[in-house]
Amino acid sequence: MSYEIFYDQQKHIVRVRSDGPMTTLNLAEAVRKAIEIGQQHNCKRYLGDWREAATTEPIGRTFLFMDGLEDLGLDRGDRIAVVYERDPEVHEFAKMVAHNRGWHNLRYFQSLEEAEAWLHEEE
């Protein structure tokens, strides 16, 4: 998986774009870097654009990853939007695990525009 992480100053969002095969190890590395950039800009809104990425691991690894979001440095007060087109069963499972773990500010979208709009809604 290759990825690009940057702070979108105009929209006050930390963006992570990735493509290619995605493992939980690569994803954890990207999340940690995104959090670091968010802290530098006092930003707690994250957009993960996984439309060009494809998962390569068994779904059980997704469970372990989602169960360890706090260990990566995410906070339940962060707003996190994930946009995807591929592997819907993996993303639906991740969404269910996140919700069951109390991550109500982590949402999944199939539209970049809807994800951005949600990130800017008042809480």
trRosetta pair geometry for C-beta under 8 A, 3 or more apart (Angstrom, degrees):
i j d omega theta_ij theta_ji phi_ij phi_ji
1 18 5.3 5 -178 -173 109 120
1 19 7.2 160 -151 77 67 32
1 20 5.0 180 -110 83 43 98
1 21 5.8 -109 -56 87 75 51
1 22 4.5 67 -82 -99 138 60
1 23 6.7 -150 -5 16 120 68
1 26 4.2 123 48 145 124 158
1 27 7.4 25 69 -57 167 66
1 30 7.7 -71 120 -37 129 134
1 53 6.0 28 -129 -131 112 111
2 18 6.8 165 86 -149 42 68
2 19 6.0 -12 59 57 88 81
2 20 5.7 69 12 18 79 134
3 16 6.0 -2 -176 -173 123 88
3 17 6.4 162 -154 84 69 46
3 18 4.0 -26 -97 -95 94 88
3 19 7.8 164 -85 15 54 57
3 26 7.4 146 -15 166 124 104
3 30 4.8 -6 88 -108 169 128
4 15 7.9 -1 106 112 87 95
4 16 7.4 163 81 -153 48 44
4 17 4.8 -5 54 56 97 98
4 18 7.7 -174 20 -75 61 47
5 14 7.0 7 -172 177 92 95
5 15 7.1 174 -146 90 47 54
5 16 5.0 -6 -102 -104 85 77
5 17 8.0 -171 -74 23 42 63
5 30 6.4 172 -62 -158 124 81
5 33 5.2 150 38 116 168 115
5 34 5.2 -131 -143 -82 130 75
5 37 6.0 -179 145 -6 113 152
6 14 7.6 -175 97 -152 28 60
6 15 5.7 -11 62 58 73 96
6 37 7.3 -142 -142 -167 19 158
7 13 7.7 165 -156 86 54 38
7 14 5.5 -34 -101 -102 67 70
7 15 7.7 156 -107 16 16 77
7 37 5.4 -159 -52 164 99 112
7 38 7.6 159 -98 -85 103 44
7 40 7.5 -115 -49 80 147 106
7 41 4.8 127 -138 -26 152 160
7 43 6.5 153 -136 12 108 155
8 11 4.6 -2 121 46 121 98
8 12 7.2 -67 91 -1 79 12
8 13 4.7 -1 51 60 116 84
8 14 7.4 -174 14 -92 79 18
8 15 5.3 61 -28 -17 113 117
9 12 7.1 21 -162 -74 30 53
9 41 7.8 -129 -98 -146 74 140
11 116 6.6 -51 -165 -153 146 113
11 119 7.9 59 158 95 111 133
11 120 7.6 -92 -169 -65 90 123
12 41 7.8 -170 -144 143 70 122
12 43 5.8 -169 180 -118 75 113
12 45 6.4 68 122 44 80 131
13 43 7.0 166 -117 -177 15 135
13 45 4.9 -72 -112 110 70 108
13 46 7.1 138 -170 -111 79 17
13 47 5.1 25 169 -6 128 115
13 116 7.1 -79 -49 -126 164 83
13 119 5.9 41 -103 144 121 157
14 34 5.0 127 141 -168 131 88
14 37 5.2 137 -130 96 123 112
14 38 4.6 -75 -31 -73 149 89
14 41 7.3 159 -71 51 98 129
14 43 5.5 145 -33 105 96 132
14 45 6.9 152 17 87 75 56
14 46 5.0 -25 69 -109 100 71
14 47 7.2 173 84 24 49 70
15 46 8.0 161 -85 -160 26 54
15 47 5.0 -18 -111 68 69 105
15 49 6.7 12 -170 -8 94 113
16 30 5.4 103 -157 166 136 116
16 31 7.7 -32 -69 -84 169 47
16 34 5.0 -52 -59 -81 122 133
16 46 7.0 11 -1 -174 108 98
16 47 7.0 180 27 90 68 54
16 48 4.9 -14 67 -113 110 66
16 49 6.7 -177 89 24 54 72
17 49 4.4 -13 -108 66 71 120
17 52 7.7 35 177 35 88 115
18 22 6.2 79 132 -93 140 115
18 26 7.8 122 -146 138 142 119
18 27 8.0 -53 -51 -99 172 73
18 30 6.6 -38 -70 -106 128 165
18 48 7.7 -9 7 -169 110 85
18 49 7.1 163 20 84 63 68
18 50 5.9 -3 57 -111 105 63
18 52 6.9 -162 103 73 50 88
18 53 4.5 26 105 -66 104 128
19 52 3.6 -25 -110 117 92 119
19 53 5.7 -133 -118 -70 23 64
20 52 7.4 18 -15 133 45 92
20 53 6.5 -15 57 -120 40 65
20 54 7.2 -83 154 29 23 86
21 53 7.6 59 -178 -162 5 74
21 54 5.9 -42 -105 72 49 89
21 55 8.0 48 -160 -175 62 11
21 56 4.4 29 -165 -44 106 137
22 26 5.9 -130 -151 75 58 127
22 27 5.9 60 180 -58 103 104
22 50 6.9 -10 -53 -145 165 111
22 53 4.3 47 -41 177 129 118
22 54 6.3 166 12 71 91 32
22 55 5.4 -49 70 -95 99 48
22 56 6.5 160 59 2 44 90
23 26 4.8 97 54 8 79 99
23 27 6.8 -145 94 -4 42 90
23 56 5.8 -47 -75 58 76 108
23 57 5.7 92 -133 -37 72 121
23 61 7.8 -49 -165 146 71 153
24 27 5.3 -55 -142 42 35 116
24 28 6.1 42 156 -26 67 102
24 57 6.1 -53 -13 31 96 161
24 61 4.9 -143 -20 160 138 111
24 62 7.2 -158 -79 -84 117 42
24 64 7.1 41 -164 81 168 100
24 65 4.3 -138 -138 -74 120 127
25 28 5.9 -49 -146 31 27 111
25 29 6.7 29 153 -17 60 104
26 29 5.7 -57 -155 35 33 113
26 30 6.4 30 151 -17 67 107
27 30 5.7 -55 -148 37 33 111
27 31 6.3 35 154 -21 67 105
27 65 6.6 26 88 -151 134 145
28 31 5.7 -52 -145 35 31 112
28 32 6.4 33 156 -19 64 105
28 65 7.0 -132 -64 -134 97 100
28 72 5.8 -136 -146 -110 82 118
29 32 6.0 -55 -150 34 29 110
29 33 6.6 24 154 -14 63 107
30 33 5.8 -58 -150 39 32 109
30 34 6.2 34 153 -22 66 107
31 34 5.6 -54 -146 36 31 113
31 35 6.4 33 155 -21 65 104
31 72 4.9 2 113 169 132 141
31 73 7.5 161 135 50 96 97
31 74 7.0 -52 178 -48 120 109
32 35 5.8 -53 -150 33 30 111
32 36 6.6 34 151 -21 63 104
32 72 6.0 -120 -69 -170 78 86
32 73 6.2 96 -118 18 68 133
33 36 5.5 -51 -151 33 35 116
33 37 6.5 32 152 -15 66 103
34 37 5.8 -55 -150 38 33 109
34 38 6.2 37 150 -22 66 106
34 46 5.7 76 155 -133 131 122
34 48 7.9 -50 -83 -81 170 87
35 38 5.4 -52 -146 36 33 116
35 39 6.3 35 154 -21 65 103
35 46 8.0 -27 -77 -81 60 140
35 72 7.2 162 -23 139 146 87
35 73 4.5 113 153 105 171 128
35 74 6.7 -122 -89 -75 127 59
36 39 5.9 -53 -150 33 29 111
36 40 6.7 32 150 -21 61 105
37 40 5.6 -52 -151 32 35 115
37 41 6.5 5 159 5 67 110
37 43 7.7 -24 123 54 75 120
38 41 6.3 -76 -148 52 28 91
38 42 7.9 -72 164 106 60 3
38 43 4.5 -111 -147 78 73 84
38 44 6.3 95 177 -88 126 36
38 45 7.9 172 -129 44 117 41
38 46 6.5 -51 -74 -73 138 98
38 78 7.7 27 167 -126 162 120
39 42 7.4 28 -164 -76 31 38
44 75 7.2 -53 -143 61 118 116
44 77 6.3 -25 177 117 150 88
44 78 4.6 -132 -177 -115 89 67
44 79 6.5 87 123 15 82 75
45 78 7.4 177 -81 -169 28 72
45 79 4.8 -8 -114 66 74 106
45 80 8.0 -177 -156 -76 42 39
45 119 4.8 97 -166 -172 121 112
45 120 7.8 43 -140 -70 158 57
46 78 6.3 15 3 171 111 119
46 79 7.1 171 27 90 66 55
46 80 4.7 -6 66 -114 106 75
46 81 7.2 -179 94 30 58 63
47 80 8.0 177 -79 -158 30 49
47 81 5.0 -10 -114 67 71 101
47 83 7.1 14 -176 -6 91 108
47 115 6.0 109 -134 139 105 124
47 116 6.9 7 -100 -84 146 70
47 119 6.4 -55 -69 -61 102 153
48 80 7.1 21 -5 -176 106 93
48 81 7.1 -170 29 95 69 51
48 82 4.5 -12 67 -113 111 74
48 83 7.0 -177 92 24 58 66
49 52 7.8 27 135 16 91 87
49 83 5.1 -8 -119 59 60 113
49 112 6.8 18 -114 -107 109 108
50 53 4.3 -67 -160 43 78 119
50 82 6.3 4 8 -172 118 93
50 83 6.6 168 33 81 68 55
50 84 4.7 -11 79 -96 105 85
50 86 7.6 -110 135 47 91 91
50 91 7.7 173 80 -89 140 123
51 83 5.9 -23 -48 122 97 98
51 84 6.2 178 -84 -139 51 28
51 85 4.6 51 -145 -1 78 109
51 86 7.4 114 -166 0 38 87
51 112 7.8 -47 -39 -60 139 104
53 84 7.9 -69 59 -123 94 89
53 86 7.0 -152 84 52 48 124
54 86 5.2 -58 -99 125 78 153
54 87 6.2 137 -146 -32 62 120
55 62 7.2 -7 -144 -71 149 116
55 86 7.8 -175 5 116 77 105
55 87 4.8 103 16 -127 107 168
55 90 4.8 178 10 -142 159 176
57 61 4.1 -34 136 43 135 149
57 62 7.3 160 89 -40 107 76
58 61 5.7 109 68 -3 69 96
59 62 5.2 -43 -163 25 54 119
59 63 6.9 60 143 -22 71 94
59 89 7.5 -64 -96 127 132 101
59 90 6.1 -146 -110 -111 88 78
59 93 5.7 4 -163 98 118 171
60 63 5.4 -44 -156 27 42 116
60 64 6.8 39 149 -15 67 101
61 64 5.6 -52 -150 38 38 111
61 65 6.2 41 151 -22 68 105
62 65 5.7 -54 -147 36 31 113
62 66 6.2 24 158 -13 66 109
62 90 5.6 -170 -79 -162 157 89
62 93 5.8 78 107 101 143 118
62 94 5.2 -96 178 -76 116 92
62 97 7.2 164 132 9 88 151
63 66 6.1 -62 -146 41 26 104
63 67 6.1 26 156 -21 64 113
63 93 7.4 -65 -67 152 79 113
63 97 5.6 -171 -125 -103 63 150
64 67 5.7 -58 -144 38 28 113
64 68 6.4 10 161 -6 63 115
65 68 6.2 -78 -154 44 25 100
65 69 7.8 60 150 -65 60 70
65 94 7.7 -27 82 -122 110 108
66 69 6.3 -5 -162 -41 41 104
66 94 5.2 177 -70 -148 135 74
66 97 4.0 92 103 106 148 130
66 98 5.3 -101 -163 -62 118 75
66 101 6.8 171 144 7 92 145
66 103 7.9 -121 -172 16 93 150
67 97 6.6 -77 -55 175 73 122
67 101 6.5 -177 -116 -87 54 148
68 71 4.2 -40 -175 35 90 124
68 72 6.4 97 129 -27 86 90
69 72 5.8 -55 -159 29 37 112
69 74 4.6 -46 164 53 93 131
69 98 7.3 61 -34 -118 149 91
69 101 7.4 135 21 110 119 146
69 103 6.4 45 50 -84 163 142
69 106 7.7 -84 -135 -61 164 157
70 73 7.7 105 -177 -34 36 7
70 74 6.2 -94 -92 67 37 76
70 75 7.6 71 -121 -96 78 38
70 76 7.9 -15 -87 -41 103 84
74 78 5.5 -98 -163 34 84 146
74 80 7.0 -7 -146 -52 133 144
75 78 5.0 114 62 -20 76 97
76 102 6.5 -24 -122 126 134 101
76 103 6.5 -130 -121 -111 81 59
76 104 7.8 43 -168 33 98 76
76 105 6.6 119 179 28 56 116
77 105 7.1 35 -161 29 16 164
78 105 6.3 159 88 109 48 129
79 105 4.9 -93 -105 176 57 110
79 118 7.8 -169 178 129 121 85
79 119 5.4 139 124 -136 128 69
79 123 7.7 -135 -74 -78 123 113
80 103 7.7 -29 45 177 125 115
80 105 6.5 91 19 123 76 79
80 106 4.3 -6 69 -113 111 78
80 107 7.3 158 89 24 61 58
81 106 8.0 -174 -76 -154 29 47
81 107 5.5 -16 -112 69 69 90
81 108 7.8 148 -163 -97 57 21
81 109 6.0 0 -173 5 103 121
81 115 3.8 136 160 -165 138 99
81 116 7.4 -150 73 -60 164 33
81 118 5.9 133 -93 76 129 117
81 119 5.3 -86 -14 -60 132 103
82 91 6.9 -165 119 -145 129 112
82 94 7.8 -37 71 106 167 135
82 106 7.3 28 -10 -179 107 86
82 107 7.3 -169 27 96 75 42
82 108 4.9 -26 70 -109 101 70
82 109 7.0 159 81 25 48 71
82 115 7.6 -144 58 -125 17 134
83 108 7.9 150 -89 -163 27 56
83 109 5.0 -31 -101 78 73 93
83 110 6.9 116 -156 -125 73 17
83 111 7.1 -102 -132 76 111 19
83 112 5.3 30 -126 -87 165 63
83 115 4.9 -88 -65 -30 106 156
84 87 6.9 -73 178 64 132 83
84 88 7.2 156 114 -94 121 57
84 91 4.7 -158 52 -80 161 157
84 108 6.7 -24 17 -163 111 102
84 109 7.8 136 21 75 66 46
84 110 6.6 -53 71 -101 59 66
85 110 6.5 97 -93 -148 60 88
87 90 4.2 -12 158 27 113 120
87 91 6.1 115 106 -18 85 92
88 91 5.7 -62 -145 44 37 106
88 92 5.9 37 159 -21 72 108
89 92 5.8 -52 -140 38 29 110
89 93 6.3 31 156 -20 62 108
90 93 5.8 -57 -151 37 28 112
90 94 6.3 29 151 -19 64 107
91 94 5.5 -49 -143 36 34 113
91 95 6.3 41 153 -23 64 103
91 108 5.4 140 167 -150 108 146
92 95 5.6 -49 -148 33 32 115
92 96 6.5 33 152 -19 63 104
92 108 7.6 -151 -87 85 44 163
93 96 5.7 -54 -151 35 32 112
93 97 6.5 31 152 -17 66 105
94 97 5.8 -54 -147 37 32 110
94 98 6.2 33 155 -19 66 107
94 108 7.4 118 85 -71 102 137
95 98 5.8 -55 -147 37 28 111
95 99 6.3 27 156 -18 64 108
95 106 7.9 -164 -126 117 63 95
95 107 7.8 36 -130 -149 107 37
95 108 4.7 -78 -82 -2 123 134
96 99 5.9 -55 -146 37 28 110
96 100 6.2 26 156 -16 64 110
97 100 5.8 -60 -147 41 29 110
97 101 6.2 18 156 -12 65 113
98 101 5.9 -68 -148 43 28 105
98 103 3.9 -69 -179 65 88 128
98 106 4.7 -93 174 84 145 133
99 102 7.9 71 -180 -51 29 13
99 103 6.6 -85 -73 62 29 75
99 104 6.9 67 -128 -91 68 61
103 106 4.2 -3 149 18 114 122
105 123 7.8 -11 -106 -119 118 119
107 115 7.4 -179 95 -124 104 77
107 118 5.9 -78 67 143 151 156
109 112 7.5 145 110 -76 126 22
109 114 4.9 -174 -151 89 135 109
109 115 4.1 -154 42 -65 152 93
109 118 7.1 -172 -60 12 136 139
110 114 7.9 26 58 45 52 134
111 114 3.9 72 81 10 113 109
111 115 6.6 -180 92 -12 60 83
112 115 5.7 -56 -150 35 32 113
112 116 6.4 30 155 -17 67 106
113 116 5.9 -55 -148 37 30 109
113 117 6.3 31 154 -20 65 107
114 117 5.6 -54 -146 37 32 112
114 118 6.3 33 155 -19 65 105
115 118 5.9 -56 -150 36 29 110
115 119 6.5 33 152 -23 63 104
116 119 5.7 -51 -150 30 33 115
116 120 6.8 13 158 -5 63 109
117 120 6.3 -74 -157 45 30 100
117 121 6.9 49 147 -46 66 92
118 121 5.6 -33 -151 -1 39 117
